[in-house]
Amino acid sequence: MTSDIAAILAIDGIATGAVYALVAIGTVLIFTVTRVIFIPFGDIAAFTALTLAALDAKRFPGTGALVVILACLATLIEIVSLLRAGELRILPRALLFYFVLPIAVVGAAWLTMRVDPPLAVRLVLALMLITPISPLLDRIVFRPIADGTVLLLLTVSVALHFALVGLGLLFFGPEGVRTEPLTSLSTEFAGVLISGQTMLIVIAALVFSGLLYLFFDFTLVGKSLRATAVNRTGSRLMGIRPARAGTIAYLLGSLMAGVSGILIAPVNTVFYDSGFLIGLKAFVGAIVGGLTSYPGAAIGAVGVGILESFASFESSALKDVIVFSLLIPVLIWRSLASLHSEEEIEE
């Protein structure tokens, strides 16, 4: 391996790690607020890439039908829940959030596609169609068992991933897609050619990380999410609803997964089941940060991307084995470094 090859591999690893960083930060965000390790995070990213590819091909994506089905199920579950609790006064607001807004998004996307929109509009449409999916899944799957143990939530999350893989095959088909690069610009740094797409991926990761920092430190909603992550019972006593905080976390996570899918689609062929490896590698990065630290998750994810890049050069067949083997020393180190206490009994 020469220095030029090492530089190329490092740049490629940083670009891949930047995508993993967005997914890892979203995973940590959802986990800290809701205690759910959201395994389908990578599936949402893959669905975004497939959605954008369908829009580029002037076809209305299957994401629209998926959102409509999820909206109907979430609305039905919410109505039954409100009837049992005797809180019909908030039914109009529930209908607006779980039914009217998702259906309106699908309708707006369908109408816009009839006039052959430019690339920028198609990017917005892909994000619009993908953003409602995570909050709707939260209402259908996780909200009814929100007080369950972390292990139960993880088991359900894994089952949800396999369900989404099947739905992805149904709505998108088995064909892989790769979209056009978002920019054709390129530059040379220290004798190494860097594509505009690579620079865009890194810049997007930095920008979204910075926006997330500003959101948590300087907005009331962001502070309420942090309070929920630190102490759910205490946040309830201060008038913060954990269910609403969880919905906001899923919205932000879905948006970050959508951006990840848009960024990775031009550089990798994406299939309906490609999201699992994306999410799993990002999860390795999140584990490095202890599933609690956003900077730690981002740094760990970039490290995973660089390790994967060099491992693929040495042995493409064993690159995934090398990446996932990173979990073993990290878990051993965290087990030895952390204080152990008796498991708290769930309320």
C-alpha positions as CSV (number, residue, x, y, z in Angstrom):
1,M,0.0,0.0,0.0
2,T,1.4,3.4,-1.0
3,S,0.8,6.7,0.6
4,D,-1.5,7.7,-2.3
5,I,-3.6,4.7,-1.9
6,A,-3.8,5.2,1.8
7,A,-5.0,8.8,1.3
8,I,-7.7,7.7,-1.2
9,L,-8.9,5.0,1.2
10,A,-8.9,7.5,4.1
11,I,-11.0,10.0,2.1
12,D,-13.4,7.3,1.0
13,G,-13.6,6.1,4.6
14,I,-14.3,9.6,6.0
15,A,-17.1,10.0,3.4
16,T,-18.7,6.7,4.3
17,G,-18.2,7.4,8.0
18,A,-20.0,10.7,7.6
19,V,-23.1,8.9,6.4
20,Y,-22.8,6.4,9.2
21,A,-22.4,9.4,11.6
22,L,-25.8,10.8,10.7
23,V,-27.4,7.4,11.2
24,A,-25.5,6.9,14.5
25,I,-26.5,10.3,15.8
26,G,-30.2,9.6,14.9
27,T,-30.0,6.2,16.7
28,V,-28.6,7.8,19.8
29,L,-31.2,10.5,19.7
30,I,-34.1,8.0,19.5
31,F,-32.6,5.7,22.2
32,T,-31.9,8.4,24.7
33,V,-35.4,9.8,24.5
34,T,-37.4,6.6,24.1
35,R,-35.1,3.7,25.2
36,V,-35.7,2.1,21.7
37,I,-32.7,0.9,19.8
38,F,-34.3,1.7,16.4
39,I,-32.9,-1.1,14.2
40,P,-35.0,-0.1,11.2
41,F,-33.1,3.3,11.0
42,G,-31.0,1.9,8.1
43,D,-34.2,0.7,6.3
44,I,-35.6,4.2,6.4
45,A,-32.3,5.5,4.8
46,A,-32.5,2.8,2.1
47,F,-36.2,3.5,1.4
48,T,-35.2,7.2,0.9
49,A,-32.7,6.2,-1.8
50,L,-35.3,3.9,-3.5
51,T,-37.9,6.7,-3.3
52,L,-35.5,9.2,-4.9
53,A,-34.6,6.7,-7.7
54,A,-38.3,6.2,-8.4
55,L,-38.9,10.0,-8.6
56,D,-35.9,10.4,-10.9
57,A,-37.5,7.7,-13.2
58,K,-40.8,9.7,-13.2
59,R,-42.6,7.0,-11.2
60,F,-44.5,7.6,-8.1
61,P,-42.7,5.6,-5.4
62,G,-44.2,2.8,-3.3
63,T,-43.4,5.0,-0.2
64,G,-46.7,6.8,-0.8
65,A,-48.7,3.6,-0.4
66,L,-46.6,2.7,2.7
67,V,-47.3,6.0,4.3
68,V,-51.1,5.8,3.6
69,I,-51.3,2.3,5.1
70,L,-49.3,3.3,8.2
71,A,-51.4,6.5,8.6
72,C,-54.6,4.5,8.6
73,L,-53.3,2.0,11.1
74,A,-51.9,4.7,13.4
75,T,-55.2,6.7,13.2
76,L,-57.2,3.6,14.1
77,I,-55.0,2.8,17.1
78,E,-55.1,6.4,18.3
79,I,-58.9,6.5,18.1
80,V,-59.3,3.3,20.1
81,S,-56.8,4.5,22.7
82,L,-58.6,7.9,23.1
83,L,-62.0,6.1,23.4
84,R,-60.6,3.9,26.2
85,A,-59.1,6.8,28.0
86,G,-62.1,9.0,27.5
87,E,-60.1,11.8,25.9
88,L,-62.1,12.5,22.8
89,R,-61.5,16.2,23.1
90,I,-58.0,15.7,21.6
91,L,-59.3,13.6,18.7
92,P,-59.2,16.4,16.1
93,R,-55.5,17.1,16.9
94,A,-54.8,13.3,16.7
95,L,-56.5,13.0,13.3
96,L,-54.6,16.0,12.0
97,F,-51.2,14.6,13.0
98,Y,-51.7,10.9,12.3
99,F,-54.0,11.0,9.2
100,V,-54.5,14.4,7.6
101,L,-50.9,15.6,7.4
102,P,-49.4,12.2,6.1
103,I,-52.2,11.9,3.5
104,A,-51.6,15.6,2.5
105,V,-47.9,14.9,2.1
106,V,-48.6,11.9,-0.2
107,G,-51.2,13.9,-2.2
108,A,-48.9,16.9,-2.6
109,A,-46.1,14.6,-3.8
110,W,-48.4,12.9,-6.3
111,L,-49.6,16.2,-7.7
112,T,-46.1,17.6,-7.9
113,M,-44.9,14.6,-9.9
114,R,-47.4,15.3,-12.6
115,V,-45.4,18.4,-13.7
116,D,-41.9,16.7,-13.9
117,P,-40.2,18.7,-11.1
118,P,-36.5,19.5,-11.1
119,L,-33.9,17.7,-8.9
120,A,-34.1,20.0,-5.9
121,V,-37.9,19.5,-5.7
122,R,-37.5,15.7,-6.1
123,L,-35.1,15.7,-3.1
124,V,-37.6,17.6,-1.0
125,L,-40.4,15.2,-2.1
126,A,-38.3,12.2,-1.1
127,L,-37.7,13.7,2.3
128,M,-41.4,14.6,2.7
129,L,-42.5,11.1,1.9
130,I,-40.0,9.4,4.2
131,T,-40.3,11.7,7.3
132,P,-43.7,10.5,8.5
133,I,-42.7,6.8,8.5
134,S,-40.8,6.7,11.8
135,P,-43.4,8.6,13.9
136,L,-46.2,6.5,12.5
137,L,-44.2,3.3,13.3
138,D,-43.7,4.7,16.8
139,R,-47.4,5.1,17.3
140,I,-48.3,1.7,15.9
141,V,-45.5,-0.5,17.3
142,F,-43.6,1.2,20.2
143,R,-46.1,3.5,21.9
144,P,-48.3,0.6,23.2
145,I,-45.3,-1.0,24.9
146,A,-43.4,2.2,25.8
147,D,-43.1,1.0,29.5
148,G,-41.6,-2.3,28.5
149,T,-38.0,-3.3,29.2
150,V,-35.2,-2.3,26.8
151,L,-34.8,-5.9,25.8
152,L,-38.4,-6.2,24.9
153,L,-38.2,-3.0,22.8
154,L,-35.1,-4.3,21.1
155,T,-36.8,-7.6,20.2
156,V,-39.8,-5.8,18.8
157,S,-37.4,-3.4,16.9
158,V,-35.6,-6.4,15.3
159,A,-39.0,-7.9,14.3
160,L,-40.1,-4.5,12.8
161,H,-36.9,-4.5,10.7
162,F,-37.7,-7.8,9.1
163,A,-41.3,-6.6,8.5
164,L,-40.0,-3.5,6.7
165,V,-37.6,-5.6,4.6
166,G,-40.6,-7.6,3.3
167,L,-42.6,-4.4,2.7
168,G,-39.6,-2.9,0.9
169,L,-39.6,-5.9,-1.5
170,L,-43.3,-5.5,-2.0
171,F,-43.3,-1.7,-2.6
172,F,-39.9,-1.2,-4.4
173,G,-39.1,-4.6,-6.0
174,P,-35.8,-6.5,-5.9
175,E,-33.8,-4.2,-8.3
176,G,-31.0,-2.2,-7.0
177,V,-30.7,1.5,-7.7
178,R,-28.1,4.2,-7.9
179,T,-29.0,7.8,-8.4
180,E,-27.1,10.5,-10.2
181,P,-24.5,12.5,-8.2
182,L,-25.9,15.6,-6.7
183,T,-22.9,17.6,-8.0
184,S,-20.2,17.0,-10.7
185,L,-17.7,19.3,-9.1
186,S,-14.3,17.9,-7.9
187,T,-11.1,19.3,-6.4
188,E,-7.6,18.1,-5.8
189,F,-6.0,18.1,-2.3
190,A,-2.4,16.9,-1.7
191,G,-2.4,15.2,-5.1
192,V,-5.6,13.3,-4.4
193,L,-8.8,13.9,-6.4
194,I,-11.8,14.5,-4.2
195,S,-15.3,14.3,-5.8
196,G,-17.9,16.9,-5.0
197,Q,-20.2,14.2,-3.8
198,T,-17.7,13.2,-1.1
199,M,-17.3,16.8,0.0
200,L,-21.1,17.2,0.1
201,I,-21.5,14.1,2.3
202,V,-18.9,15.5,4.8
203,I,-20.4,19.0,4.8
204,A,-23.9,17.6,5.3
205,A,-22.8,15.6,8.3
206,L,-21.0,18.6,9.8
207,V,-24.0,20.9,9.2
208,F,-26.6,18.5,10.6
209,S,-24.4,17.8,13.6
210,G,-24.1,21.5,14.3
211,L,-27.8,22.1,13.8
212,L,-28.6,19.3,16.2
213,Y,-26.2,20.9,18.8
214,L,-28.0,24.3,18.4
215,F,-31.4,22.6,18.6
216,F,-30.6,20.9,21.9
217,D,-28.9,23.8,23.5
218,F,-30.9,26.9,22.4
219,T,-34.5,25.7,21.8
220,L,-37.2,24.9,24.3
221,V,-38.2,21.8,22.4
222,G,-34.6,20.6,22.3
223,K,-34.2,21.1,26.1
224,S,-37.4,19.2,26.7
225,L,-35.9,16.3,24.7
226,R,-32.8,16.4,26.8
227,A,-34.8,16.5,30.0
228,T,-36.7,13.4,28.8
229,A,-33.5,11.6,28.0
230,V,-32.0,12.4,31.4
231,N,-35.1,11.6,33.5
232,R,-38.4,10.5,32.1
233,T,-40.2,10.7,35.5
234,G,-38.8,14.1,36.3
235,S,-39.7,15.4,32.9
236,R,-43.3,14.3,33.5
237,L,-43.3,16.2,36.8
238,M,-42.2,19.3,34.9
239,G,-45.0,19.1,32.4
240,I,-43.1,17.4,29.6
241,R,-44.9,14.6,27.9
242,P,-42.5,11.7,27.0
243,A,-44.8,10.5,24.3
244,R,-44.6,13.9,22.5
245,A,-40.9,14.1,23.0
246,G,-40.6,10.6,21.5
247,T,-42.6,11.7,18.5
248,I,-40.3,14.7,17.9
249,A,-37.2,12.4,18.3
250,Y,-38.6,10.0,15.6
251,L,-39.4,13.0,13.3
252,L,-35.8,14.2,13.6
253,G,-34.4,10.7,13.3
254,S,-36.5,10.0,10.2
255,L,-35.3,13.3,8.6
256,M,-31.6,12.4,9.3
257,A,-32.1,8.9,7.9
258,G,-33.6,10.5,4.8
259,V,-30.6,12.7,4.3
260,S,-28.3,9.7,4.8
261,G,-30.2,7.8,2.1
262,I,-30.0,10.7,-0.3
263,L,-26.3,11.1,0.2
264,I,-25.4,7.4,-0.1
265,A,-27.6,6.7,-3.1
266,P,-25.2,8.2,-5.7
267,V,-22.1,6.3,-4.4
268,N,-23.6,2.8,-3.6
269,T,-26.1,0.6,-5.2
270,V,-29.0,0.4,-2.8
271,F,-31.5,-2.5,-2.6
272,Y,-34.6,-2.9,-0.5
273,D,-32.6,-4.8,2.2
274,S,-29.5,-2.7,2.1
275,G,-30.5,-0.7,5.1
276,F,-29.6,-3.4,7.6
277,L,-25.9,-3.2,7.1
278,I,-26.0,0.6,7.0
279,G,-27.8,0.7,10.3
280,L,-25.7,-2.0,11.9
281,K,-22.4,-0.3,11.1
282,A,-23.7,3.0,12.3
283,F,-24.8,1.1,15.5
284,V,-21.2,0.0,16.0
285,G,-20.2,3.7,15.9
286,A,-23.0,4.5,18.4
287,I,-21.8,1.8,20.7
288,V,-18.3,3.4,20.7
289,G,-20.1,6.5,22.1
290,G,-21.9,4.5,24.7
291,L,-25.3,5.1,23.1
292,T,-25.4,8.4,25.0
293,S,-22.9,10.8,23.5
294,Y,-23.5,12.4,20.1
295,P,-19.9,13.4,19.5
296,G,-18.8,10.0,20.6
297,A,-21.2,8.3,18.2
298,A,-20.1,10.6,15.3
299,I,-16.4,9.9,16.0
300,G,-17.0,6.2,16.3
301,A,-19.0,6.1,13.1
302,V,-16.3,7.9,11.2
303,G,-13.8,5.4,12.6
304,V,-16.0,2.6,11.4
305,G,-16.0,4.1,7.9
306,I,-12.3,4.4,7.8
307,L,-11.8,0.9,9.2
308,E,-14.2,-0.5,6.6
309,S,-12.4,1.3,3.7
310,F,-9.0,-0.1,4.7
311,A,-10.4,-3.5,5.4
312,S,-12.1,-3.7,2.0
313,F,-8.7,-3.0,0.4
314,E,-7.0,-5.7,2.3
315,S,-9.8,-8.3,2.0
316,S,-13.2,-7.3,0.6
317,A,-14.6,-10.7,1.6
318,L,-13.8,-10.1,5.3
319,K,-14.4,-6.4,5.6
320,D,-17.7,-6.8,7.5
321,V,-16.1,-9.4,9.8
322,I,-13.3,-6.9,10.6
323,V,-15.8,-4.0,11.2
324,F,-18.1,-6.0,13.5
325,S,-15.2,-7.5,15.4
326,L,-14.6,-3.9,16.6
327,L,-17.5,-4.4,18.9
328,I,-15.7,-7.0,21.0
329,P,-12.9,-4.8,22.4
330,V,-15.3,-1.9,22.7
331,L,-17.8,-3.8,24.8
332,I,-15.1,-5.4,26.9
333,W,-13.6,-1.9,27.6
334,R,-17.0,-0.4,28.4
335,S,-17.9,-3.3,30.7
336,L,-14.7,-2.9,32.6
337,A,-14.8,0.9,32.7
338,S,-18.4,1.3,33.8
339,L,-19.9,0.9,37.2
340,H,-22.3,-2.0,37.5
341,S,-25.5,-1.8,39.6
342,E,-28.5,-3.9,40.1
343,E,-31.0,-3.6,37.3
344,E,-33.9,-1.2,38.1
345,I,-37.4,-2.6,38.2
346,E,-39.5,-1.2,35.5
347,E,-42.6,0.7,36.6
